[in-house]
């Protein structure tokens, strides 16, 4: 480490210690580069902060999946009676928020520690400081020990993003996904503003844990996803008890003497409503943290009207400065995307590789109570790209075997395959709503990468009884008008 106040020389300086930045840093170091990673978390308005690892580990995918699992276990407890398990009366089975929060936070801290140890073992220098550009090759930071300047051959911007807050009176009383996983007390009756995947996932697990959860939909549900599937997800959530306020806009938040929040809103007709909640959670999108970097000192441009960087093969308009992850314009904001892009970039810079990141056909899953996994084009996107008469949409409802005995609703268990209409019918998109959606859609994502066709899909023998096999049995098209409901499970 260079003495404080001097300039240290590096092959690569990474600004941002999240998944994409860390993946690039470790891969570059493995290939012999001298690497430094800067990471700093600005506390939320509530004061929440966290350790090394970025959004996914600390306030994103990992704690979300753990709380989703906790909610699923609550549902499984009730199912267990139908399978012969003798349990206490339902009213005596309680959930303890404080115990869950502590378990989740302990796991996160263990990952923070392992991440720091791994950087040390790979000889990547970790600097707990906010990095800003001093000039195109120099990063300036201030740590507890004082100011440091880092001069680099290459610089990687991997700072990710943070949640947006609405500009309404009393917004300061709201929280975001940056806070929900570490709340000291249970959230109680919660209003989630925003119906993207973060909003639906949070409302879903809160409802599953026994809390009153309401989603305020300002425009559409799951923007960017297949809208038929999105509305099925919402209908399934409604069946489980999540409330939806559709086409509404929040107007103000007032803190009451007892600490609860009086929230006022209007609907599309201008009618005014109000209710009192314990927690207000904003899930209205995220902003890239590029404005904090002083990009103008390096000449790095952002897309007009945006805070995101429009890069080509992760390269910004300044040739030696790159970007990965959520700061990129019109690229999937997903952890595995950032990781893969970061590794491939490091291999091109230091390993003589020429392999570029392929951002097409990236699978994803919404961890709503009844999960939704998808890969490829939505029905709307396929129609726009190829024309309605040139695509075929296969669809089916199905019955998960594990739902039979507890007689759980199968009303929203639905799959869809979007394909070209002619020839072998190349598959353009696959969509699945049901249990373990992520595990199921991941395998089909590999098949889509290999130019899967309907002919190949329907010639595949399924594993019985599974829900994934339903894709190999799908035969009814929307165009045919035939009933997509299953006749039996074994023939």
C-alpha positions as CSV (number, residue, x, y, z in Angstrom):
1,X,0.0,0.0,0.0
2,X,1.3,3.4,-0.9
3,X,1.8,6.0,1.9
4,X,-1.1,8.3,2.6
5,X,-1.0,11.4,0.4
6,X,1.0,9.8,-2.4
7,X,-0.2,8.3,-5.8
8,X,-0.2,4.6,-6.1
9,X,0.0,2.8,-9.5
10,X,-2.5,0.1,-10.4
11,X,-3.4,-1.9,-13.5
12,X,-7.1,-1.7,-12.5
13,X,-9.0,0.4,-10.0
14,X,-12.6,-0.7,-9.4
15,X,-15.0,1.8,-8.0
16,X,-17.7,-0.2,-6.2
17,X,-17.5,-3.3,-4.1
18,X,-20.7,-5.1,-5.4
19,X,-21.0,-8.3,-7.3
20,X,-19.8,-7.0,-10.7
21,X,-16.9,-5.0,-9.4
22,X,-15.7,-7.8,-7.1
23,X,-15.9,-10.4,-9.9
24,X,-13.9,-8.2,-12.2
25,X,-11.3,-7.4,-9.5
26,X,-10.8,-11.0,-8.5
27,X,-10.5,-12.3,-12.1
28,X,-8.1,-9.5,-13.0
29,X,-5.9,-10.3,-9.9
30,X,-5.9,-14.0,-10.9
31,X,-4.6,-13.0,-14.3
32,X,-1.7,-11.1,-12.6
33,X,-3.0,-7.5,-12.5
34,X,-2.4,-5.2,-9.6
35,X,-6.0,-4.3,-8.5
36,X,-7.7,-2.0,-5.9
37,X,-11.4,-1.9,-5.0
38,X,-13.0,1.1,-3.5
39,X,-16.3,0.7,-1.7
40,X,-18.3,3.0,0.5
41,X,-22.0,2.9,1.6
42,X,-23.8,6.1,2.2
43,X,-26.3,5.5,5.0
44,X,-30.0,5.6,4.1
45,X,-32.3,8.4,5.4
46,X,-33.1,5.9,8.2
47,X,-29.4,5.4,8.9
48,X,-29.0,1.9,7.5
49,X,-25.6,0.9,6.3
50,X,-23.8,-2.3,5.5
51,X,-20.6,-4.0,4.7
52,X,-18.6,-5.1,1.6
53,X,-20.5,-7.0,-1.1
54,X,-23.0,-4.6,-2.7
55,X,-26.7,-4.6,-2.9
56,X,-27.2,-8.3,-3.7
57,X,-25.5,-9.6,-0.6
58,X,-26.6,-7.0,1.9
59,X,-30.0,-5.5,0.9
60,X,-31.1,-7.4,-2.2
61,X,-31.2,-10.9,-3.6
62,X,-29.8,-12.8,-0.6
63,X,-31.9,-11.3,2.3
64,X,-34.9,-11.2,-0.1
65,X,-34.7,-14.9,-0.9
66,X,-34.2,-15.8,2.8
67,X,-37.3,-13.8,3.8
68,X,-39.2,-15.3,0.9
69,X,-38.2,-18.8,2.1
70,X,-39.4,-17.9,5.6
71,X,-42.8,-17.0,4.1
72,X,-43.0,-20.2,2.1
73,X,-42.2,-22.2,5.3
74,X,-45.2,-20.6,7.0
75,X,-47.4,-21.8,4.2
76,X,-45.8,-25.3,4.3
77,X,-46.6,-25.6,8.0
78,X,-50.3,-25.3,7.2
79,X,-49.9,-27.8,4.3
80,X,-48.2,-30.2,6.6
81,X,-51.4,-31.1,8.5
82,X,-52.9,-32.4,5.2
83,X,-49.9,-34.7,5.0
84,X,-50.4,-36.2,8.4
85,X,-48.2,-34.0,10.6
86,X,-49.8,-33.2,14.0
87,X,-49.2,-29.6,14.8
88,X,-50.4,-27.0,17.3
89,X,-53.6,-25.1,16.4
90,X,-52.9,-22.5,13.7
91,X,-53.5,-19.6,16.1
92,X,-50.6,-20.9,18.3
93,X,-48.1,-20.9,15.4
94,X,-46.5,-17.5,15.4
95,X,-43.7,-15.8,13.5
96,X,-40.9,-13.9,15.3
97,X,-39.6,-11.0,13.1
98,X,-36.7,-10.2,15.4
99,X,-35.4,-13.8,15.2
100,X,-35.7,-13.8,11.4
101,X,-34.0,-10.4,11.1
102,X,-31.1,-11.5,13.4
103,X,-30.6,-14.8,11.5
104,X,-30.6,-12.9,8.1
105,X,-28.2,-10.2,9.3
106,X,-25.9,-12.8,10.8
107,X,-25.7,-14.6,7.5
108,X,-25.0,-11.3,5.7
109,X,-22.2,-10.4,8.1
110,X,-20.6,-13.8,7.5
111,X,-20.6,-13.2,3.8
112,X,-19.1,-9.7,4.3
113,X,-16.3,-11.3,6.2
114,X,-15.7,-14.1,3.7
115,X,-15.6,-11.5,0.9
116,X,-12.9,-9.4,2.7
117,X,-10.8,-12.5,3.3
118,X,-11.1,-13.6,-0.3
119,X,-9.9,-10.2,-1.5
120,X,-7.0,-10.4,0.8
121,X,-6.1,-14.0,-0.3
122,X,-6.3,-12.9,-4.0
123,X,-4.1,-9.8,-3.2
124,X,-6.8,-7.3,-4.2
125,X,-6.4,-4.1,-2.1
126,X,-9.7,-3.1,-0.5
127,X,-10.2,0.6,0.3
128,X,-13.2,1.6,2.4
129,X,-13.7,5.0,0.8
130,X,-15.8,6.8,-1.8
131,X,-13.9,7.0,-5.1
132,X,-14.2,10.0,-7.4
133,X,-12.4,11.0,-10.5
134,X,-9.6,13.6,-10.2
135,X,-8.7,13.1,-13.8
136,X,-9.1,10.4,-16.5
137,X,-6.5,8.1,-14.9
138,X,-6.7,9.2,-11.2
139,X,-9.2,8.2,-8.5
140,X,-9.3,10.3,-5.4
141,X,-10.7,9.0,-2.1
142,X,-10.7,9.9,1.6
143,X,-10.5,7.2,4.2
144,X,-10.1,7.3,8.0
145,X,-6.4,7.6,7.4
146,X,-6.7,10.6,5.1
147,X,-6.7,11.4,1.3
148,X,-5.4,8.9,-1.2
149,X,-4.8,9.2,-5.0
150,X,-4.8,6.0,-7.1
151,X,-3.5,6.1,-10.7
152,X,-4.7,3.3,-12.9
153,X,-4.2,2.0,-16.4
154,X,-7.8,1.0,-16.5
155,X,-10.7,2.1,-14.3
156,X,-14.0,0.2,-13.9
157,X,-17.2,1.9,-12.7
158,X,-19.3,-0.6,-10.8
159,X,-21.1,1.5,-8.2
160,X,-24.6,0.1,-8.9
161,X,-27.7,2.0,-7.7
162,X,-29.8,2.9,-4.8
163,X,-33.6,3.2,-4.4
164,X,-35.5,6.3,-5.4
165,X,-37.9,8.2,-3.1
166,X,-41.0,10.1,-4.2
167,X,-41.0,13.9,-3.8
168,X,-44.1,14.1,-1.6
169,X,-44.7,15.8,1.8
170,X,-43.6,13.3,4.5
171,X,-41.5,11.1,2.2
172,X,-38.8,11.1,4.9
173,X,-41.0,8.8,7.0
174,X,-40.8,6.1,4.4
175,X,-38.2,3.3,4.0
176,X,-36.9,1.3,1.1
177,X,-35.6,-2.1,0.3
178,X,-32.3,-0.8,1.8
179,X,-34.0,-0.8,5.2
180,X,-36.6,-3.5,5.3
181,X,-34.3,-6.5,5.9
182,X,-32.7,-4.9,9.1
183,X,-35.7,-3.3,10.7
184,X,-35.4,-3.5,14.5
185,X,-39.1,-4.0,15.0
186,X,-41.7,-5.8,12.9
187,X,-43.0,-3.8,10.0
188,X,-46.7,-4.3,10.9
189,X,-49.3,-3.0,8.5
190,X,-47.3,-2.0,5.4
191,X,-48.0,0.1,2.3
192,X,-45.6,-0.7,-0.6
193,X,-45.6,2.0,-3.2
194,X,-44.5,0.5,-6.6
195,X,-45.4,-2.7,-8.4
196,X,-42.1,-3.7,-9.9
197,X,-40.5,-6.9,-8.8
198,X,-39.0,-5.4,-5.6
199,X,-42.4,-4.1,-4.5
200,X,-44.2,-7.4,-5.3
201,X,-41.5,-9.5,-3.6
202,X,-41.5,-7.4,-0.4
203,X,-45.3,-7.3,-0.2
204,X,-45.4,-11.0,-0.9
205,X,-43.1,-12.1,1.9
206,X,-44.5,-9.6,4.4
207,X,-48.0,-11.0,3.7
208,X,-46.6,-14.6,4.0
209,X,-45.1,-13.7,7.4
210,X,-48.5,-12.6,8.6
211,X,-48.5,-8.8,8.1
212,X,-51.1,-6.7,6.4
213,X,-49.6,-5.8,3.1
214,X,-50.9,-3.4,0.4
215,X,-49.3,-2.6,-3.0
216,X,-50.0,0.8,-4.6
217,X,-49.8,0.5,-8.3
218,X,-49.1,3.8,-10.0
219,X,-49.2,2.6,-13.6
220,X,-48.7,-1.1,-14.5
221,X,-47.6,-4.2,-12.7
222,X,-44.1,-5.6,-13.4
223,X,-43.2,-3.1,-16.2
224,X,-40.9,-4.7,-18.8
225,X,-42.3,-8.2,-18.1
226,X,-44.9,-10.1,-20.1
227,X,-48.1,-8.4,-19.0
228,X,-50.3,-11.5,-19.1
229,X,-47.9,-13.2,-16.7
230,X,-47.6,-10.0,-14.6
231,X,-51.3,-9.8,-14.0
232,X,-51.5,-13.5,-13.1
233,X,-48.8,-12.9,-10.5
234,X,-50.8,-10.1,-9.1
235,X,-54.1,-12.1,-9.1
236,X,-52.3,-14.9,-7.2
237,X,-51.1,-12.5,-4.6
238,X,-54.6,-11.1,-4.2
239,X,-55.8,-14.6,-3.6
240,X,-53.3,-15.0,-0.8
241,X,-54.4,-11.7,0.9
242,X,-52.2,-9.0,-0.6
243,X,-54.3,-5.9,-1.3
244,X,-53.8,-3.8,-4.5
245,X,-54.6,-0.1,-4.9
246,X,-54.6,0.3,-8.7
247,X,-54.0,3.5,-10.7
248,X,-53.3,5.5,-7.6
249,X,-50.8,8.2,-6.7
250,X,-49.6,9.0,-3.1
251,X,-50.1,12.6,-2.1
252,X,-48.7,13.0,1.5
253,X,-47.5,11.2,4.6
254,X,-48.1,12.5,8.1
255,X,-46.6,11.0,11.2
256,X,-49.2,10.5,14.0
257,X,-48.6,10.9,17.7
258,X,-48.5,7.2,18.1
259,X,-45.8,6.9,15.5
260,X,-48.0,5.4,12.8
261,X,-48.3,7.0,9.3
262,X,-51.4,8.6,7.9
263,X,-51.0,8.3,4.1
264,X,-53.2,10.1,1.6
265,X,-53.6,9.2,-2.1
266,X,-55.8,9.8,-5.1
267,X,-57.1,7.5,-7.7
268,X,-57.2,8.0,-11.5
269,X,-60.5,9.9,-11.2
270,X,-59.1,12.3,-8.6
271,X,-61.0,10.8,-5.7
272,X,-59.1,11.2,-2.4
273,X,-58.4,8.4,0.1
274,X,-56.4,7.8,3.2
275,X,-55.4,5.1,5.7
276,X,-53.0,4.6,8.6
277,X,-50.0,2.3,8.3
278,X,-47.1,1.2,10.5
279,X,-44.6,1.2,7.6
280,X,-44.3,2.9,4.2
281,X,-42.0,1.2,1.8
282,X,-40.9,3.0,-1.4
283,X,-40.3,0.6,-4.4
284,X,-40.4,3.1,-7.2
285,X,-37.3,2.3,-9.1
286,X,-33.6,2.9,-8.6
287,X,-31.0,5.5,-9.6
288,X,-27.5,4.8,-10.7
289,X,-24.8,6.3,-8.4
290,X,-22.9,8.0,-11.2
291,X,-23.5,11.6,-10.1
292,X,-21.3,11.0,-7.0
293,X,-18.3,10.1,-9.1
294,X,-17.4,13.5,-10.7
295,X,-17.4,11.8,-14.1
296,X,-16.9,15.2,-15.8
297,X,-13.3,15.2,-14.5
298,X,-12.7,12.1,-16.6
299,X,-14.8,13.1,-19.6
300,X,-17.2,10.1,-19.1
301,X,-20.6,10.8,-20.6
302,X,-24.0,9.6,-19.4
303,X,-27.0,9.0,-21.6
304,X,-29.0,12.2,-22.2
305,X,-31.8,12.5,-19.6
306,X,-30.4,9.6,-17.6
307,X,-27.8,8.8,-14.9
308,X,-26.7,5.7,-16.8
309,X,-23.7,5.1,-19.0
310,X,-24.3,4.0,-22.6
311,X,-21.3,1.7,-23.1
312,X,-20.3,-0.5,-25.9
313,X,-19.0,-3.9,-24.7
314,X,-18.7,-2.2,-21.2
315,X,-16.4,0.4,-22.7
316,X,-17.4,4.1,-22.0
317,X,-16.6,7.0,-24.4
318,X,-13.2,7.2,-22.6
319,X,-11.4,4.1,-24.0
320,X,-9.6,3.0,-20.7
321,X,-12.7,3.5,-18.5
322,X,-15.3,0.7,-18.3
323,X,-18.6,0.1,-16.6
324,X,-20.6,-3.0,-15.5
325,X,-23.8,-3.7,-13.7
326,X,-26.7,-1.4,-12.9
327,X,-25.0,1.8,-14.1
328,X,-25.3,0.6,-17.7
329,X,-28.0,2.0,-19.9
330,X,-30.7,-0.5,-21.1
331,X,-28.9,-3.6,-19.7
332,X,-30.5,-6.1,-17.3
333,X,-30.1,-5.0,-13.7
334,X,-29.3,-8.4,-12.4
335,X,-26.4,-9.6,-10.2
336,X,-25.4,-12.6,-12.4
337,X,-25.3,-10.2,-15.4
338,X,-22.9,-7.9,-13.6
339,X,-20.7,-10.8,-12.4
340,X,-20.5,-12.4,-15.9
341,X,-19.8,-9.1,-17.6
342,X,-17.1,-8.2,-15.0
343,X,-15.3,-11.5,-15.4
344,X,-15.3,-11.4,-19.2
345,X,-14.1,-7.8,-19.1
346,X,-11.1,-8.7,-16.9
347,X,-10.2,-11.6,-19.2
348,X,-10.2,-9.3,-22.2
349,X,-8.1,-6.7,-20.4
350,X,-5.6,-9.0,-18.8
351,X,-6.0,-12.5,-20.3
352,X,-6.0,-11.9,-24.1
353,X,-9.6,-13.1,-24.4
354,X,-12.0,-11.7,-27.0
355,X,-15.2,-13.1,-25.6
356,X,-17.9,-10.4,-25.2
357,X,-20.9,-10.3,-22.8
358,X,-24.1,-11.5,-24.4
359,X,-27.0,-9.6,-22.8
360,X,-29.7,-11.4,-24.8
361,X,-31.9,-14.2,-23.3
362,X,-31.0,-13.6,-19.7
363,X,-33.3,-15.6,-17.4
364,X,-34.8,-14.0,-14.3
365,X,-37.3,-14.8,-11.6
366,X,-39.7,-12.7,-9.5
367,X,-39.8,-14.2,-6.1
368,X,-43.4,-13.4,-5.5
369,X,-45.4,-15.9,-3.4
370,X,-46.2,-17.9,-6.5
371,X,-42.9,-17.4,-8.3
372,X,-42.6,-16.2,-11.9
373,X,-39.6,-17.2,-14.0
374,X,-38.9,-16.1,-17.6
375,X,-36.3,-16.1,-20.2
376,X,-36.3,-14.4,-23.7
377,X,-39.0,-12.3,-25.2
378,X,-42.4,-11.5,-23.7
379,X,-45.4,-12.0,-25.9
380,X,-45.6,-8.2,-26.4
381,X,-41.9,-8.0,-27.4
382,X,-42.2,-11.0,-29.8
383,X,-45.3,-9.5,-31.4
384,X,-43.5,-6.1,-31.9
385,X,-40.3,-7.7,-33.3
386,X,-41.9,-10.3,-35.6
387,X,-45.6,-9.4,-36.0
388,X,-48.6,-11.2,-34.5
389,X,-49.1,-13.4,-37.5
390,X,-45.5,-14.7,-37.4
391,X,-45.4,-16.0,-33.8
392,X,-47.1,-18.9,-32.1
393,X,-48.0,-18.8,-28.4
394,X,-48.3,-22.1,-26.6
395,X,-49.8,-22.1,-23.2
396,X,-51.2,-24.3,-20.5
397,X,-52.4,-24.4,-16.9
398,X,-51.0,-27.3,-14.8
399,X,-51.4,-29.0,-11.4
400,X,-48.3,-29.2,-9.2
401,X,-48.4,-32.6,-7.5
402,X,-47.5,-31.1,-4.1
403,X,-50.7,-29.0,-4.3
404,X,-53.1,-32.0,-4.6
405,X,-53.4,-33.2,-0.9
406,X,-53.6,-29.7,0.8
407,X,-55.9,-28.7,-2.0
408,X,-54.0,-25.5,-2.7
409,X,-55.3,-23.3,-5.5
410,X,-53.9,-24.1,-9.0
411,X,-55.8,-21.3,-10.6
412,X,-52.6,-19.4,-11.4
413,X,-50.2,-22.2,-12.2
414,X,-49.5,-21.3,-15.8
415,X,-46.8,-21.6,-18.5
416,X,-46.3,-20.0,-21.8
417,X,-43.9,-20.5,-24.7
418,X,-43.5,-17.9,-27.4
419,X,-42.1,-19.2,-30.7
420,X,-41.8,-18.3,-34.4
421,X,-44.7,-19.8,-36.3
422,X,-42.9,-21.3,-39.3
423,X,-40.4,-24.1,-39.7
424,X,-39.1,-25.8,-36.6
425,X,-40.5,-22.9,-34.6
426,X,-37.5,-21.3,-32.9
427,X,-38.4,-20.5,-29.2
428,X,-38.3,-16.8,-28.5
429,X,-39.4,-16.8,-24.9
430,X,-40.5,-19.1,-22.0
431,X,-42.6,-18.1,-19.0
432,X,-43.4,-20.1,-15.9
433,X,-45.6,-19.2,-12.9
434,X,-45.5,-21.7,-10.0
435,X,-43.3,-23.2,-7.3
436,X,-39.5,-23.1,-7.7
437,X,-39.8,-21.0,-10.9
438,X,-36.1,-20.0,-10.8
439,X,-34.8,-23.5,-10.6
440,X,-37.0,-24.5,-13.5
441,X,-36.4,-21.6,-15.9
442,X,-32.6,-21.7,-15.4
443,X,-32.2,-25.0,-17.3
444,X,-34.4,-23.8,-20.1
445,X,-32.3,-20.6,-20.4
446,X,-29.4,-22.8,-21.4
447,X,-31.6,-24.5,-24.1
448,X,-32.7,-21.1,-25.4
449,X,-29.0,-20.1,-25.7
450,X,-28.6,-23.2,-27.9
451,X,-31.5,-22.0,-30.3
452,X,-34.2,-24.3,-28.8
453,X,-37.1,-25.1,-31.1
454,X,-40.6,-26.3,-30.4
455,X,-39.7,-29.4,-32.3
456,X,-36.8,-30.1,-29.9
457,X,-38.8,-29.1,-26.8
458,X,-41.7,-31.4,-27.6
459,X,-39.4,-34.3,-28.5
460,X,-37.9,-34.1,-25.0
461,X,-39.1,-36.6,-22.4
462,X,-40.0,-35.0,-19.2
463,X,-39.2,-36.1,-15.6
464,X,-42.4,-37.2,-13.9
465,X,-43.9,-35.9,-11.7
466,X,-42.4,-32.5,-11.9
467,X,-43.7,-29.1,-12.9
468,X,-40.8,-28.5,-15.3
469,X,-42.1,-31.4,-17.5
470,X,-45.1,-29.3,-18.3
471,X,-43.0,-27.5,-20.9
472,X,-42.4,-30.8,-22.7
473,X,-46.2,-31.5,-22.8
474,X,-47.4,-28.1,-24.0
475,X,-49.4,-28.4,-27.1
476,X,-52.3,-25.9,-27.1
477,X,-51.8,-22.6,-28.9
478,X,-53.7,-19.4,-28.2
479,X,-54.5,-19.2,-31.9
480,X,-56.4,-22.5,-31.7
481,X,-58.8,-21.3,-29.1
482,X,-58.7,-24.8,-27.4
483,X,-58.9,-25.2,-23.6
484,X,-55.4,-25.0,-22.0
485,X,-56.5,-26.6,-18.8
486,X,-55.0,-30.1,-18.1
487,X,-57.2,-33.2,-18.5
488,X,-55.1,-35.5,-16.3
489,X,-51.6,-35.7,-14.7
490,X,-50.3,-39.0,-16.1
491,X,-51.5,-39.2,-19.7
